[in-house]
Amino acid sequence: MDHEPTEDYGVIRVASLVNGATKNISIQLGLDDYWDAVKAHKPKLPVACYGDLHVTPRSAYLADPRSFKVIGDTDLFDGQS
């Protein structure tokens, strides 16, 4: 997870199966979605995101990400201030 204080986005990496092989997919998210991903990271909650997947032998990234969401724990943000 990467975020510079002067930027209005953050980058996460998500492990996923791509054509039968595990790849770490980089996704650049707006700050609201980025902070949701940060909060979901420690409890290892799954996430979903749509976009255009670009894969090379050494990297993978999701272009034009949309509809990012944390799957599962609906109480993820309860009690957070």
C-alpha positions as CSV (number, residue, x, y, z in Angstrom):
1,M,0.0,0.0,0.0
2,D,1.4,3.3,-1.0
3,H,0.1,6.8,-0.4
4,E,1.9,10.2,-0.4
5,P,0.3,12.9,1.7
6,T,0.3,15.3,-1.3
7,E,-1.6,12.9,-3.6
8,D,-5.3,12.3,-3.9
9,Y,-4.9,8.6,-4.5
10,G,-3.2,5.5,-3.1
11,V,-2.0,2.3,-4.6
12,I,-2.9,-1.1,-3.3
13,R,-1.7,-4.6,-4.4
14,V,-4.2,-7.4,-4.4
15,A,-3.3,-11.1,-4.8
16,S,-5.5,-12.8,-7.4
17,L,-5.5,-15.8,-9.7
18,V,-4.9,-14.8,-13.3
19,N,-4.9,-17.6,-15.9
20,G,-4.2,-20.1,-13.2
21,A,-1.2,-18.2,-11.7
22,T,-1.2,-16.0,-8.6
23,K,-0.4,-12.4,-9.5
24,N,-0.2,-9.3,-7.3
25,I,-2.3,-6.7,-9.1
26,S,-1.7,-3.0,-8.5
27,I,-4.8,-0.8,-8.3
28,Q,-4.7,3.0,-8.0
29,L,-7.7,4.1,-5.9
30,G,-9.2,7.4,-4.8
31,L,-8.6,8.2,-1.2
32,D,-12.0,7.0,0.2
33,D,-11.5,3.6,-1.4
34,Y,-7.8,3.5,-0.5
35,W,-8.6,4.0,3.2
36,D,-11.3,1.3,3.1
37,A,-8.7,-1.0,1.6
38,V,-6.2,-0.1,4.4
39,K,-8.8,-0.9,7.1
40,A,-9.6,-4.2,5.4
41,H,-6.0,-5.3,5.1
42,K,-5.3,-6.3,8.7
43,P,-8.3,-8.6,9.1
44,K,-7.5,-9.9,5.6
45,L,-11.0,-9.2,4.2
46,P,-11.5,-9.9,0.5
47,V,-12.1,-7.0,-1.8
48,A,-13.6,-6.7,-5.3
49,C,-13.0,-4.1,-8.0
50,Y,-13.8,-3.9,-11.7
51,G,-11.5,-2.5,-14.4
52,D,-9.3,-3.4,-17.3
53,L,-6.7,-5.9,-16.3
54,H,-3.3,-5.5,-18.0
55,V,-0.9,-8.4,-17.4
56,T,2.8,-8.7,-18.4
57,P,5.2,-11.5,-17.5
58,R,6.4,-9.5,-14.5
59,S,3.5,-7.3,-13.4
60,A,-0.2,-6.7,-13.5
61,Y,-2.4,-3.6,-12.9
62,L,-6.0,-2.7,-13.1
63,A,-6.6,0.3,-15.3
64,D,-9.8,2.4,-14.9
65,P,-10.7,0.8,-11.5
66,R,-14.4,1.2,-10.5
67,S,-16.9,-0.2,-8.0
68,F,-14.2,-1.0,-5.3
69,K,-15.7,-2.7,-2.3
70,V,-14.8,-4.7,0.8
71,I,-16.5,-8.0,0.8
72,G,-17.7,-9.7,4.0
73,D,-17.5,-8.0,7.3
74,T,-20.3,-5.4,7.4
75,D,-19.0,-4.3,10.8
76,L,-15.6,-3.3,9.5
77,F,-16.0,0.4,10.2
78,D,-18.3,0.2,13.3
79,G,-16.8,1.9,16.3
80,Q,-14.2,3.8,14.2
81,S,-13.9,7.5,14.8
